[in-house]
Amino acid sequence: MNAKERRRRILEEAWIGDAVLCLYCRSRILRNDGTLDGDKFTRMTSNQFLTVFGDPSEVEAEIGRVYADGGLQAAFGWIEAKLMPKFDKQEAKRNRPPHRKPAR
């Protein structure tokens, strides 16, 4: 398989992986937060976040392959195990109150 064919295949797998990731994230936000939170959804699915794990298309392609091989529950399990610990850590930092220097 040449580089152009390989890239096309990755993008096809990523297209499906992106859809699975979006469904997972929306379901998780509703389940955990009980609300519609578009900003959080954007943070969870952004290329900026996925870059932490490598090329965003490659990460989404991996999700697509897991989905193709094992179905939705397998893909959701992969996302929960591989991506969400880092996301949760980032969110905890994001939601922490700003550090204040003690008064003298």
C-alpha positions as CSV (number, residue, x, y, z in Angstrom):
1,M,0.0,0.0,0.0
2,N,1.5,3.3,-1.0
3,A,1.4,6.5,1.2
4,K,-1.6,8.0,-0.6
5,E,-3.6,4.8,-0.2
6,R,-2.6,4.5,3.4
7,R,-3.6,8.1,4.1
8,R,-7.0,7.5,2.4
9,R,-7.6,4.4,4.5
10,I,-6.7,6.3,7.7
11,L,-9.1,9.1,6.8
12,E,-11.9,6.6,6.1
13,E,-11.3,4.8,9.4
14,A,-11.1,8.2,11.2
15,W,-14.4,9.3,9.7
16,I,-16.1,6.4,11.4
17,G,-14.0,6.8,14.6
18,D,-14.9,10.5,14.8
19,A,-18.6,9.5,14.7
20,V,-18.1,6.9,17.5
21,L,-16.1,9.4,19.6
22,C,-18.9,12.0,19.2
23,L,-21.6,9.6,20.3
24,Y,-19.5,8.4,23.2
25,C,-18.8,12.0,24.4
26,R,-22.4,13.1,24.1
27,S,-23.6,10.0,26.0
28,R,-20.9,10.5,28.7
29,I,-21.8,14.2,29.2
30,L,-25.5,13.5,29.5
31,R,-24.9,10.5,31.9
32,N,-22.3,12.3,34.1
33,D,-23.5,15.9,34.0
34,G,-27.2,15.5,33.2
35,T,-27.0,18.4,30.8
36,L,-26.1,19.5,27.3
37,D,-22.7,21.0,27.4
38,G,-21.4,21.9,23.9
39,D,-18.3,23.5,25.2
40,K,-17.2,20.3,27.0
41,F,-18.1,18.2,24.0
42,T,-15.9,20.4,21.9
43,R,-13.0,20.0,24.3
44,M,-13.4,16.2,24.4
45,T,-13.5,15.9,20.6
46,S,-11.1,18.6,19.5
47,N,-7.9,18.0,17.5
48,Q,-6.1,20.0,20.2
49,F,-7.1,17.3,22.8
50,L,-6.5,14.4,20.5
51,T,-3.0,15.7,19.7
52,V,-2.0,14.7,23.2
53,F,-2.2,11.1,21.9
54,G,-0.7,11.6,18.5
55,D,-2.0,12.6,15.1
56,P,-5.8,13.3,15.6
57,S,-6.7,11.3,12.4
58,E,-4.6,8.4,13.6
59,V,-6.4,8.4,17.0
60,E,-9.8,8.6,15.4
61,A,-8.8,5.8,12.9
62,E,-7.8,3.6,15.9
63,I,-11.3,4.2,17.3
64,G,-12.8,3.3,13.9
65,R,-10.8,0.1,13.8
66,V,-11.8,-0.9,17.3
67,Y,-15.4,-0.2,16.4
68,A,-15.1,-2.3,13.2
69,D,-13.5,-5.2,15.1
70,G,-15.5,-5.2,18.3
71,G,-18.5,-3.0,18.0
72,L,-19.7,0.0,19.8
73,Q,-19.1,-1.2,23.4
74,A,-15.5,-2.2,22.5
75,A,-14.9,1.3,21.0
76,F,-16.5,3.0,24.0
77,G,-14.4,0.9,26.3
78,W,-11.2,1.9,24.4
79,I,-12.2,5.6,24.6
80,E,-12.9,5.3,28.3
81,A,-9.6,3.6,29.0
82,K,-7.3,5.5,26.6
83,L,-8.6,9.0,26.3
84,M,-10.8,9.9,29.2
85,P,-8.2,9.6,32.1
86,K,-6.3,12.4,30.4
87,F,-9.4,14.4,29.6
88,D,-10.6,14.1,33.3
89,K,-7.2,15.3,34.5
90,Q,-7.3,18.3,32.2
91,E,-10.9,19.2,33.3
92,A,-9.9,18.9,36.9
93,K,-7.1,21.5,36.3
94,R,-9.4,23.6,34.3
95,N,-12.0,23.7,37.0
96,R,-9.6,24.4,39.8
97,P,-9.9,27.9,41.4
98,P,-6.9,30.1,40.6
99,H,-4.0,29.8,43.0
100,R,-3.7,32.8,45.3
101,K,-0.5,33.8,47.1
102,P,-1.0,33.9,50.8
103,A,-1.4,37.4,52.3
104,R,1.5,38.7,54.4
